[in-house]
Amino acid sequence: MAKYKHFLGLGIAGNFALHLAQAGELEEFKEIITADEAAPKGMFPFYLPTTQNPLQKTNLTAKEMLLTYPLSNDTIQLPKESVNVQAEPEVGLICQLEYTAGKLSKITPTHFGAYNDCSIRVAGAEKISDKKNWGADSKGLSNRLIAIDKFEVGGVMDSYSICSFLRRNGELHAYGEDVELTGYSYFHEKLLEWITNQILTQEDFGPLEALESYIDACDNPQEAIISIGATRYTEYGESTFLQTGDEVLVALYDRNTYSLADVIQALKEHEYEKENMSVLAQKVH
C-alpha cells in the first residue's frame, strides 16, 4: 500500500441516496445548498501528500493528522479513544490529474477497486475530515484493482456491483446493500465534471474545506485516489459498529461473471483473488 503515498486522497459525501441519513450526518450538511437536489453534498480530504504542514501556510486549516498516510489493504486500526466506528463500503478511483495555469483542469480515472471509507461516528465534528483519518490503517483500498476502459456509459464499470459484509465470530453478515455502481447519484462524465468544479469552487464553510488551497499546498499532485461515496447500509450495518476481531469485506464484482451467491460463497471460503472481482478484506484491531 505504500505505493500510494504520493497520491492525493479525496472523498465525496452524499453521492448515494439515503446514506447520509443512515450515517447520522444530515444535520451537519443542513446549511449546504446544492444546485441539484440529487447532487453530492461536497468533498473532503482524507490524505495530503506533503512534507510541509499546511497549518504553516496562510489561511489553511487542514488538521495535521491529514498528513498521516491512512491506507491499508488488510487492517483497520481502531482509534485509541472509545468512539463508534463504521465501515463505509464504496468505490475508490485511481485518477490522473492535469493542471492548466496551475489549476486543476482534467481528471482521468484509470482503475477502480473496493474501498472502505472507515469513519468515526461523533456528533458535532468541525469538519468531515475530522472523522476520516485518525492515523495509520484507518482507511482501506483493495490491492486488486480493475482497469477502466472508459469512464462513461458502456464502460467496464457498468456491469459491476458492490456489496459488503462483516465477519464476526465466524459468521458473515451483510453490512451494505448489494447495488449496481450505476446506482450512484452522480457517475461517469457527470461525476467528473462535478468533482472538478467542486475542487475549484468549494469554500471553507460548515463541514467542508477549501480543497484547491490544499492541492496547491501539496504542489499539485499528479495522481489521486478519489472515493466516490458510501452506499446504503443494511439494517445490520446501520446499527453495528466495528469491534476488535471483526473482518470488514467489501467486494466489487462483474454481474456478467458472478451472482451475489457466488460472491458470498467466495468470501465465506476466504477466496479474495478472483478475476473480474476486487475484494478488500480488513481485520479490525
C-alpha positions in Angstrom: 0.0 0.0 0.0 2.9 2.4 0.4 2.9 2.9 -3.4 0.1 5.4 -3.0 1.9 7.7 -0.5 2.3 10.4 -3.1 -1.3 10.3 -4.2 -3.8 12.9 -3.0 -6.7 11.4 -1.1 -10.2 12.8 -1.5 -13.7 11.6 -0.8 -17.2 12.5 -1.7 -20.1 12.9 0.7 -23.7 12.2 -0.2 -23.4 10.5 -3.6 -25.8 7.6 -2.8 -29.4 8.2 -1.8 -30.1 7.9 2.0 -26.6 7.1 3.1 -26.1 10.4 5.0 -29.3 9.9 6.9 -28.2 6.4 7.9 -24.8 7.7 9.0 -26.5 10.4 11.1 -24.8 13.2 9.2 -27.7 15.1 7.6 -27.7 17.7 10.3 -24.1 18.6 9.5 -25.0 19.4 5.9 -28.2 21.4 6.6 -26.5 24.6 5.5 -25.0 23.2 2.3 -27.2 24.1 -0.7 -26.7 22.2 -3.9 -27.9 23.3 -7.4 -29.3 19.8 -8.0 -31.2 18.0 -5.2 -29.5 14.7 -6.2 -26.0 16.2 -6.2 -23.4 15.1 -3.6 -23.1 17.5 -0.7 -19.3 18.1 -1.0 -15.8 16.7 -0.9 -13.3 16.1 1.9 -9.6 15.4 2.1 -8.5 12.2 3.8 -4.8 12.4 3.0 -2.5 15.3 1.9 0.8 14.0 0.4 3.1 16.8 1.5 6.0 17.1 3.9 5.0 20.7 4.7 2.5 21.1 7.4 -0.5 23.0 5.7 -1.1 24.6 9.1 2.0 26.7 8.5 0.6 28.2 5.3 -1.6 31.3 5.4 -5.4 30.7 5.5 -5.1 26.9 5.5 -7.0 25.0 8.2 -6.0 21.4 7.5 -5.5 19.2 10.5 -2.0 17.8 10.9 -3.5 14.2 11.0 -4.3 14.5 7.3 -0.5 14.3 6.7 -0.6 10.7 8.0 -0.9 8.0 5.4 -4.0 6.0 6.3 -4.4 3.3 3.6 -4.2 -0.4 4.3 -5.3 -3.4 2.2 -5.7 -5.8 5.2 -6.0 -3.9 8.5 -8.3 -1.4 10.3 -6.8 0.0 13.4 -9.5 1.4 15.7 -8.9 4.8 17.3 -7.3 4.9 20.8 -10.4 6.8 22.0 -13.6 5.0 22.9 -15.7 6.0 19.8 -18.0 4.3 17.4 -16.5 3.4 14.1 -18.4 2.2 11.0 -17.1 0.7 7.7 -18.2 2.7 4.7 -18.2 0.4 1.6 -17.6 2.3 -1.6 -15.6 2.5 -4.9 -12.2 4.0 -5.0 -10.9 5.6 -8.3 -7.3 5.8 -9.2 -7.0 9.1 -11.1 -4.5 11.1 -13.1 -4.7 14.8 -12.5 -3.9 17.5 -15.1 -3.5 21.2 -14.5 -3.7 24.3 -16.7 -2.0 27.5 -15.5 -1.8 25.9 -12.0 -5.4 25.0 -11.8 -6.9 21.5 -12.0 -8.3 21.1 -15.5 -8.8 17.3 -16.1 -9.3 14.2 -14.1 -8.8 10.8 -15.8 -9.8 7.6 -13.8 -7.6 4.7 -14.8 -8.5 2.0 -12.3 -11.1 1.2 -9.7 -11.3 -1.0 -6.6 -13.1 -1.9 -3.4 -12.7 0.8 -0.8 -13.5 1.3 2.9 -14.0 4.9 3.9 -14.0 3.9 7.5 -15.4 6.7 9.7 -15.7 7.7 13.3 -19.3 8.5 14.3 -19.3 11.5 16.5 -21.7 14.4 16.6 -20.5 17.9 16.3 -17.3 17.3 14.4 -16.0 20.6 12.9 -15.1 19.1 9.5 -15.9 15.9 7.7 -12.2 15.1 7.5 -12.0 15.1 11.3 -13.8 11.7 11.2 -11.9 10.2 8.3 -8.3 9.9 9.2 -7.2 9.1 12.8 -3.9 7.6 11.9 -2.2 4.7 10.0 -4.5 1.9 8.8 -7.7 3.9 9.2 -8.8 3.5 5.5 -8.9 0.6 3.1 -8.2 0.0 -0.6 -8.0 -3.4 -2.3 -4.7 -4.4 -3.7 -6.6 -5.9 -6.7 -7.6 -3.0 -8.9 -9.5 -3.2 -12.2 -8.5 -1.2 -15.3 -11.1 1.3 -16.6 -11.5 1.2 -20.4 -13.7 4.4 -20.4 -15.4 6.2 -17.6 -18.7 6.6 -19.5 -21.8 4.7 -20.4 -20.8 1.4 -22.0 -17.6 1.1 -20.0 -16.4 -1.8 -17.9 -17.8 -0.4 -14.6 -21.4 -0.5 -15.9 -21.6 -4.3 -15.3 -20.2 -4.1 -11.7 -22.0 -4.2 -8.4 -20.8 -3.6 -4.9 -21.6 -5.5 -1.7 -20.1 -5.6 1.8 -20.1 -7.9 4.8 -18.8 -8.1 8.3 -17.4 -11.3 9.5 -17.9 -11.5 13.3 -17.4 -14.6 15.4 -17.0 -16.7 12.2 -20.4 -15.6 10.7 -20.9 -13.4 7.7 -23.4 -10.6 8.0 -24.5 -8.3 5.1 -23.2 -4.8 6.0 -24.0 -2.7 3.0 -26.7 -3.3 0.3 -25.9 -5.1 -2.9 -26.2 -2.3 -5.5 -25.1 -1.6 -9.1 -22.3 1.0 -9.5 -24.6 2.9 -11.9 -26.9 3.5 -8.9 -24.6 6.3 -7.7 -26.4 9.7 -7.9 -23.5 11.1 -10.0 -21.4 8.8 -12.1 -19.4 8.8 -15.4 -18.8 12.2 -17.0 -21.3 14.0 -14.8 -19.4 12.9 -11.7 -16.0 14.0 -13.2 -17.4 17.4 -14.1 -18.9 17.8 -10.6 -15.6 16.8 -8.9 -13.5 19.2 -11.0 -15.9 22.1 -10.3 -16.2 21.2 -6.6 -12.4 21.2 -6.1 -12.1 24.6 -7.9 -15.0 26.3 -6.1 -15.6 24.6 -2.7 -15.0 27.0 0.2 -14.2 26.6 3.8 -17.7 26.5 5.1 -19.6 24.3 7.6 -18.2 20.8 7.4 -16.4 21.5 4.1 -12.8 22.7 3.4 -11.2 24.7 0.6 -9.7 21.9 -1.4 -7.9 23.9 -4.1 -5.7 25.6 -1.4 -4.8 22.1 0.0 -3.9 20.9 -3.5 -1.7 24.0 -4.0 0.0 23.3 -0.7 0.8 19.8 -2.0 2.3 21.2 -5.1 -0.4 20.0 -7.5 -0.2 16.2 -7.2 -0.4 14.3 -10.5 -2.3 11.4 -9.1 -5.2 10.9 -6.7 -7.4 8.3 -5.0 -10.9 9.6 -5.0 -13.6 7.6 -3.1 -16.9 8.3 -4.8 -19.4 7.9 -1.9 -20.5 5.2 0.5 -23.5 3.0 -0.4 -26.5 2.3 1.8 -26.3 0.1 4.8 -28.3 -2.9 5.6 -30.3 -2.7 8.9 -27.4 -4.7 10.4 -24.7 -2.4 9.0 -26.5 0.8 10.1 -26.7 -0.3 13.7 -23.4 -2.3 14.1 -20.0 -0.7 14.9 -16.6 -2.3 14.4 -15.0 -4.3 17.2 -11.6 -5.9 17.5 -11.6 -9.3 15.8 -14.1 -8.3 13.1 -13.2 -8.6 9.4 -14.6 -6.0 7.0 -15.2 -7.3 3.5 -16.0 -5.0 0.5 -16.5 -6.7 -2.9 -16.9 -5.2 -6.4 -17.9 -7.9 -8.8 -18.9 -8.3 -12.5 -22.5 -9.4 -12.7 -21.7 -11.0 -16.1 -19.4 -13.4 -14.3 -20.8 -13.8 -10.8 -24.1 -13.9 -8.9 -24.3 -12.4 -5.4 -24.5 -16.0 -4.2 -21.1 -16.7 -5.9 -19.6 -13.7 -4.2 -20.9 -14.7 -0.8 -19.5 -18.3 -1.2 -16.1 -16.9 -2.2 -16.0 -14.6 0.8 -17.1 -17.5 3.1 -14.1 -19.5 1.8 -11.7 -16.6 2.0 -11.2 -16.5 -1.7 -10.2 -12.9 -2.4 -8.2 -13.2 -5.6 -10.7 -13.8 -8.3 -10.9 -12.5 -11.9 -13.4 -9.7 -12.5 -13.6 -9.0 -8.8 -12.0 -6.6 -6.4 -12.1 -7.6 -2.8 -11.0 -5.6 0.2 -10.6 -7.8 3.4 -9.5 -5.9 6.6 -9.1 -7.4 10.0 -10.1 -5.0 12.8 -7.6 -4.4 15.6 
